[in-house]
Amino acid sequence: MLSLRYSIPQLYTRVSALILLMTIGGIMTGQRSLSLSDAIQEGLLNNYQIRLAKADLAVAENNNDDALTGKFPTISLGVTPAVNYRNNTNPASIVSQSNTTSYGIGPTANLNWTLFNGGRVEIAKTQLATLADLSAGRVRVEVENSIAQIIQAYFNAVVQQEQISVRRRVLELSRDRIEYQNVRREFGRAGTFEELQARDAYLTDSTQLVLQQLNYETATQNLLQLLGAEDVNQALTLTTELDYDGERFNEALLQTELDRKNSQLRTLAINRELAGIRTRLIQTEYKPLVALQGGAGYDINVQTGTQTFDFGNEQPTREQELPGIAARTLSANLGIGVSYLLYDGKSRRVREQSAKLEEMTAELEYDAINQQLRTQLASAIARHDNQITIVSITRDLIANAERNIEISDERFRGGTINSFDYRTIQLNLVNAEFQLLNALLNLKNTETEILRLTGQVVGD
């Protein structure tokens, strides 16, 4: 802990060493240069929400196949092996007694091909394609959100990095003030009070610089976390500058782009379309079902055992061994089946009404979100215009503060203003530069929000 027993040169040396150590710490651990475009690419590659959305899209695209619509016939094969034992006694029959065991096998083949089911096949295929479009839209939403978050986190870190430079400039001014007091003290023109004031300003600015460096580290950690980096403590050098061109947006054009490109609206439109498809699928149940049906079977049966013949008329009873000859039977059928569901307890009607209500809900949800997004866009555009004005005014304020600090430095050295006034003017410059950086950051965040709302964060 620094104490008042240090002289001003000792104080300057110790604090400078601490700041230098924190400044070069990142270099010693190996700094990594990172541009905004590289950050976006890395974030899109590692973002788990995007990866999950892409996995869902792959499933939906795989399901978008005619094989899942019932378009093609189904053919099934089967085989039925069997062993039967029979012991029969019937005095009234010529075969008065039999004791047989039969072995059989019956392979079968069945065909079922739906020829007409009210257009359900075509509607089902449309539903699968629409579900794939919905999954693709969700991927786009995740990508847009991720890019917007990365842009905001990146430029927040840039601002924190620039604020370090501002703090260093202020610290240089405080150091110059310390050196000036040293010279005055050597000539006996500065007392303890002036030394305390110089020391207090230098310590305050040193503390602010250290805290600002910690703020920058926190900002880069948040950025690296968004990028999915395993090491969020790695030192970064951000190479993309925070700037703006001062161009104002055309609200009418952007409202049109919102209606056409906004990913949330496009997803809601697909949901609305899916609700209509579900209604049409239920309505196909009111139509008859026509199917081609066919089958073929081949049965082989081998019977062994004994049979006892009784012909009556005092003829002797005769027992005969069965020869075990296979009996073969071939059968086949082909036909067209027509079925129509006459009554199902009004189940179809209830489901149809529910589906139509879901259509209305999807339509209302689309209109409500559309109105909400248009309001958000108008508010963002107005905020963007105000922030452009604020940036322009703040730049004039900085120019004025820099000129003021030059004049006050001359007057301070000439003794016409005291240290308190000089410190106030110095802080005015710091506050003005911080205001400009925050105004630029707010402007960039608003610009990113406008581009996201109008679907321009990601190209078509």
C-alpha positions in Angstrom: 0.0 0.0 0.0 1.3 3.4 -0.9 1.8 5.8 2.0 2.6 9.5 2.4 6.2 8.7 3.4 7.2 8.2 -0.2 8.6 11.2 -2.0 7.0 12.3 -5.3 9.7 10.7 -7.4 9.4 7.5 -5.5 5.7 7.6 -5.8 5.8 8.1 -9.6 8.3 5.3 -10.0 6.3 2.8 -8.0 3.0 3.6 -9.6 4.5 3.7 -13.1 6.0 0.2 -12.5 2.6 -1.2 -11.5 0.9 0.3 -14.5 3.6 -0.9 -16.8 3.4 -4.4 -15.4 -0.4 -4.5 -16.1 0.1 -3.1 -19.6 2.7 -5.5 -20.7 1.1 -8.5 -19.0 -0.9 -9.3 -22.0 2.1 -9.1 -24.3 4.1 -11.5 -22.1 1.2 -14.0 -22.2 1.0 -13.6 -26.0 -1.6 -11.2 -27.4 -3.9 -12.2 -30.2 -5.1 -9.8 -32.9 -8.8 -10.0 -33.6 -10.8 -8.2 -36.2 -14.6 -7.9 -36.2 -15.0 -10.2 -39.2 -12.8 -12.8 -37.6 -14.7 -12.6 -34.4 -18.0 -13.1 -36.3 -16.7 -16.1 -38.2 -15.3 -17.7 -35.0 -18.6 -17.0 -33.1 -20.8 -18.5 -35.9 -18.6 -21.6 -36.0 -18.6 -22.2 -32.2 -22.1 -21.0 -31.2 -24.0 -23.9 -29.7 -27.5 -22.4 -30.4 -26.6 -22.2 -34.1 -25.2 -25.7 -34.1 -28.4 -27.0 -32.5 -30.6 -25.1 -35.0 -28.5 -26.5 -37.9 -29.0 -30.0 -36.5 -32.7 -29.5 -36.4 -32.5 -28.2 -40.0 -30.7 -31.3 -41.1 -33.4 -33.5 -39.6 -36.2 -31.4 -41.3 -34.4 -31.5 -44.7 -34.0 -35.3 -44.3 -37.7 -35.6 -43.5 -38.7 -33.6 -46.6 -39.0 -36.8 -48.7 -41.9 -38.3 -50.7 -41.2 -41.6 -48.8 -42.9 -40.1 -45.7 -46.1 -38.9 -47.4 -47.6 -42.3 -48.3 -47.1 -41.7 -52.0 -45.4 -45.1 -52.7 -46.9 -48.5 -52.3 -46.1 -50.8 -49.5 -45.1 -54.4 -50.0 -44.8 -56.8 -47.2 -43.5 -60.4 -47.1 -44.3 -62.9 -44.5 -43.8 -66.6 -43.7 -45.8 -68.8 -41.3 -44.2 -72.1 -40.3 -46.5 -74.5 -38.4 -46.5 -78.0 -36.8 -49.9 -79.6 -36.0 -50.7 -82.8 -34.2 -54.1 -84.5 -34.5 -55.6 -87.6 -32.9 -59.1 -88.2 -34.2 -61.6 -91.0 -33.4 -64.9 -91.1 -35.4 -66.8 -94.5 -35.6 -69.3 -93.0 -38.0 -66.6 -92.3 -40.6 -64.8 -94.5 -42.9 -61.6 -93.2 -41.3 -62.5 -94.3 -37.9 -59.3 -93.2 -36.3 -56.3 -91.1 -37.3 -53.1 -90.1 -35.6 -51.3 -87.5 -37.7 -48.6 -84.8 -37.5 -48.4 -82.2 -40.2 -45.6 -79.8 -41.0 -46.3 -76.7 -43.1 -44.8 -73.4 -44.2 -46.7 -70.6 -45.9 -44.8 -67.6 -47.4 -47.0 -64.6 -48.4 -46.7 -61.3 -50.1 -49.1 -58.4 -49.8 -49.4 -55.1 -51.7 -51.2 -51.9 -50.7 -51.0 -48.8 -52.8 -53.1 -45.7 -52.0 -54.4 -44.3 -55.3 -56.5 -41.5 -53.9 -56.9 -40.1 -50.4 -58.2 -36.6 -51.0 -54.9 -35.1 -52.0 -53.3 -35.9 -48.7 -50.0 -37.0 -50.3 -49.4 -33.7 -52.0 -50.5 -31.7 -48.9 -48.2 -33.8 -46.6 -45.3 -33.1 -49.0 -46.0 -29.4 -48.8 -46.0 -29.6 -45.0 -42.6 -31.3 -44.9 -41.1 -28.7 -47.2 -42.6 -25.9 -45.1 -41.2 -27.5 -41.9 -37.8 -27.5 -43.5 -38.2 -23.8 -44.4 -39.2 -23.1 -40.8 -36.0 -24.8 -39.5 -34.0 -22.8 -42.0 -35.6 -19.6 -40.7 -34.8 -20.5 -37.1 -31.1 -21.0 -38.1 -31.2 -17.5 -39.6 -32.7 -16.0 -36.5 -30.0 -17.6 -34.3 -27.3 -16.4 -36.8 -28.6 -12.8 -36.7 -28.9 -12.7 -32.9 -25.4 -14.2 -32.6 -23.8 -11.6 -35.0 -25.6 -8.7 -33.3 -24.4 -9.9 -29.9 -20.8 -10.3 -31.2 -20.8 -6.8 -32.8 -22.0 -5.2 -29.6 -19.6 -7.1 -27.4 -16.7 -6.4 -29.8 -17.2 -2.6 -29.9 -17.9 -2.5 -26.2 -14.4 -4.0 -25.8 -13.1 -1.5 -28.3 -14.5 1.4 -26.3 -13.0 0.0 -23.1 -9.7 -0.2 -25.0 -10.0 3.4 -26.2 -10.8 4.6 -22.7 -7.5 3.1 -21.5 -5.8 5.4 -24.0 -7.8 8.4 -22.6 -6.8 7.4 -19.0 -3.2 7.2 -20.1 -3.3 10.7 -21.6 -4.7 12.0 -18.3 -2.0 10.2 -16.4 0.6 11.9 -18.6 -0.8 15.2 -17.7 -0.7 14.3 -14.0 2.9 13.2 -14.4 3.8 16.5 -16.1 2.2 18.3 -13.2 4.3 16.2 -10.7 7.5 17.1 -12.6 6.4 20.7 -12.6 5.9 20.7 -8.9 9.3 19.0 -8.5 11.0 21.9 -10.3 9.1 24.4 -8.2 10.0 22.6 -5.0 13.7 22.7 -6.0 13.5 26.4 -6.4 11.5 26.8 -3.2 8.4 27.9 -4.9 6.2 24.9 -4.0 5.1 23.7 -0.6 3.5 20.7 0.9 0.0 21.6 -0.2 1.0 21.7 -3.9 2.8 18.4 -3.5 -0.2 16.8 -1.9 -2.5 18.0 -4.7 -0.1 16.6 -7.4 0.1 13.3 -5.5 -3.6 13.1 -5.1 -4.3 13.7 -8.8 -1.6 11.2 -9.9 -2.9 8.5 -7.5 -6.5 9.1 -8.6 -5.6 8.9 -12.3 -3.5 5.8 -11.7 -6.3 4.1 -9.9 -8.7 5.0 -12.7 -6.3 3.6 -15.3 -6.0 0.3 -13.4 -9.8 0.0 -13.0 -10.2 0.8 -16.7 -7.8 -2.0 -17.7 -9.9 -4.3 -15.5 -13.0 -3.2 -17.4 -11.3 -3.9 -20.7 -10.4 -7.4 -19.5 -14.0 -8.0 -18.5 -15.2 -6.8 -21.8 -12.8 -9.1 -23.7 -13.8 -12.0 -21.5 -17.4 -11.5 -22.4 -16.5 -11.3 -26.1 -14.5 -14.5 -25.9 -17.3 -16.2 -24.2 -19.7 -15.3 -27.0 -17.1 -16.6 -29.5 -17.1 -20.0 -27.6 -13.3 -19.7 -26.8 -12.0 -22.2 -24.3 -9.6 -19.7 -22.8 -11.5 -16.5 -22.0 -8.5 -14.9 -20.3 -6.4 -14.6 -23.4 -5.2 -11.1 -24.2 -6.6 -9.5 -27.3 -5.7 -6.7 -29.6 -8.9 -5.5 -31.3 -8.0 -4.2 -34.8 -11.4 -2.9 -36.1 -12.0 0.7 -35.2 -15.2 2.2 -34.0 -16.3 4.7 -36.5 -19.4 5.9 -38.4 -20.2 7.7 -41.6 -22.9 10.0 -40.3 -25.5 8.8 -42.8 -29.1 8.9 -41.7 -31.5 6.1 -42.5 -34.5 6.2 -44.8 -37.4 5.2 -42.6 -39.8 4.4 -45.4 -37.3 2.1 -47.1 -36.4 0.4 -43.9 -40.0 -0.3 -43.1 -40.3 -2.0 -46.5 -37.2 -4.0 -45.8 -38.6 -5.1 -42.4 -41.8 -6.4 -44.0 -39.8 -8.3 -46.6 -36.7 -9.5 -44.7 -37.2 -9.6 -41.0 -36.5 -13.2 -39.9 -39.0 -13.2 -37.0 -41.8 -12.1 -39.4 -40.7 -14.6 -42.0 -40.8 -17.4 -39.3 -44.3 -16.3 -38.2 -45.4 -16.3 -41.8 -44.3 -19.9 -42.2 -46.1 -20.8 -38.9 -49.2 -19.2 -40.4 -48.8 -21.3 -43.5 -48.3 -24.5 -41.5 -51.6 -23.8 -39.7 -53.4 -23.7 -43.0 -51.8 -26.9 -44.1 -52.9 -28.7 -41.0 -56.5 -27.6 -41.7 -56.3 -28.9 -45.3 -54.9 -32.3 -44.0 -57.9 -32.7 -41.7 -60.3 -31.8 -44.6 -58.9 -34.7 -46.7 -60.5 -37.1 -44.2 -63.9 -36.1 -45.6 -63.1 -37.7 -48.9 -63.0 -41.5 -49.8 -59.9 -43.6 -49.8 -59.1 -45.7 -52.9 -56.4 -48.2 -52.7 -55.0 -51.0 -54.9 -54.6 -54.2 -52.8 -53.1 -57.5 -53.8 -51.6 -60.6 -52.3 -50.1 -63.9 -53.0 -49.5 -67.0 -50.9 -47.8 -70.4 -51.4 -48.5 -73.1 -48.8 -46.6 -76.4 -48.5 -47.9 -79.0 -46.1 -46.5 -82.4 -45.3 -48.6 -84.9 -43.2 -47.3 -88.1 -41.5 -48.9 -90.6 -39.2 -51.5 -93.5 -39.5 -55.1 -93.8 -40.5 -57.5 -96.6 -39.7 -60.2 -97.4 -42.3 -63.5 -99.2 -41.3 -65.7 -100.1 -44.3 -68.3 -102.1 -42.3 -70.1 -105.1 -43.7 -67.9 -107.3 -41.7 -64.9 -106.3 -43.7 -61.7 -106.2 -41.7 -60.4 -102.9 -40.4 -57.3 -101.7 -42.2 -54.5 -99.4 -40.9 -52.5 -97.4 -43.3 -49.3 -95.3 -43.0 -49.5 -91.8 -44.5 -46.8 -91.5 -47.2 -45.7 -87.9 -46.2 -46.3 -86.4 -49.6 -46.2 -82.6 -49.7 -49.4 -80.8 -50.6 -48.9 -77.5 -52.4 -51.3 -74.6 -52.7 -50.7 -71.3 -54.6 -53.2 -68.4 -54.2 -53.2 -64.8 -55.4 -55.6 -61.9 -55.4 -55.7 -58.3 -56.8 -58.4 -55.7 -56.4 -59.3 -52.1 -55.7 -60.7 -51.2 -52.3 -62.8 -48.1 -51.7 -63.7 -46.9 -48.2 -65.4 -43.9 -46.7 -65.7 -43.0 -43.1 -69.4 -42.2 -42.5 -69.3 -41.3 -38.8 -66.5 -40.8 -36.3 -68.4 -39.2 -33.4 -67.8 -35.7 -34.9 -64.0 -36.0 -34.3 -63.1 -34.6 -37.7 -65.4 -31.6 -37.3 -63.9 -30.7 -33.9 -60.3 -31.1 -35.1 -61.1 -29.0 -38.2 -62.6 -26.2 -36.1 -59.6 -26.3 -33.8 -57.2 -26.1 -36.8 -59.1 -23.1 -38.2 -58.9 -21.3 -34.8 -55.1 -22.0 -34.9 -55.0 -20.3 -38.3 -56.7 -17.2 -36.8 -54.3 -17.2 -33.9 -51.3 -17.5 -36.2 -52.6 -14.6 -38.3 -53.2 -12.4 -35.2 -49.7 -13.2 -33.9 -48.2 -12.2 -37.2 -50.0 -8.9 -37.2 -49.2 -8.1 -33.6 -45.5 -8.8 -33.9 -45.4 -6.9 -37.2 -46.9 -3.8 -35.5 -44.5 -4.2 -32.6 -41.4 -4.5 -34.8 -42.4 -1.5 -36.9 -42.7 0.5 -33.7 -39.3 -0.7 -32.5 -37.8 0.2 -35.9 -39.2 3.7 -35.9 -37.9 4.2 -32.4 -34.5 2.9 -33.3 -34.3 5.2 -36.3 -35.2 8.3 -34.3 -32.7 7.3 -31.6 -30.1 6.8 -34.3 -30.7 10.3 -35.7 -30.4 11.8 -32.2 -27.2 9.9 -31.5 -25.6 11.3 -34.7 -26.4 14.8 -33.4 -24.9 13.9 -30.0 -21.7 12.6 -31.5 -21.3 15.8 -33.5 -21.9 18.0 -30.5 -19.5 15.9 -28.3 -16.7 16.1 -30.9 -17.1 19.9 -30.7 -17.0 19.7 -27.0 -13.8 17.7 -27.1 -12.2 20.2 -29.4 -13.2 23.0 -27.0 -11.9 21.0 -24.0 -8.5 20.3 -25.7 -8.1 24.0 -26.5 -9.2 24.9 -22.9 -6.6 22.5 -21.4 -3.8 24.1 -23.5 -4.7 27.5 -22.3 -5.2 26.4 -18.7 -1.8 24.7 -18.7 -0.1 27.9 -19.6 -2.1 29.8 -17.0 -1.4 27.2 -14.3 2.3 27.4 -14.9 2.0 31.2 -14.9 0.2 31.0 -11.6 -3.0 32.7 -12.8 -5.2 29.7 -11.9 -5.0 27.3 -9.0 -4.6 23.5 -9.0 -8.3 23.0 -8.4 -9.4 24.9 -11.5 -6.7 23.1 -13.5 -7.9 19.8 -12.3 -11.5 20.6 -13.1 -10.6 21.6 -16.7 -8.6 18.4 -17.0 -11.5 16.3 -15.9 -13.8 18.1 -18.3 -11.6 16.8 -21.2 -11.7 13.3 -19.8 -15.5 13.4 -19.4 -15.9 14.7 -23.0 -13.8 12.0 -24.5 -15.7 9.4 -22.5 -19.0 10.9 -23.7 -17.8 10.6 -27.3 -16.8 7.0 -27.0 -20.1 6.1 -25.3 -22.0 8.0 -27.9 -20.2 6.1 -30.7 -20.9 2.8 -28.9 -24.6 3.6 -28.5 -24.7 4.7 -32.2 -23.1 1.4 -33.3 -25.5 -0.6 -31.1 -28.5 1.2 -32.5 -27.2 0.7 -36.1 -26.8 -3.0 -35.4 -30.3 -3.2 -34.0 -31.7 -1.5 -37.1 -29.9 -3.9 -39.4 -31.1 -6.8 -37.4 -34.7 -5.7 -37.5 -34.6 -5.2 -41.3 -32.8 -8.5 -41.9 -29.6 -7.0 -43.1 -27.2 -8.3 -40.5 -26.9 -11.4 -42.7 -27.0 -11.2 -46.5 -29.7 -13.0 -48.6 
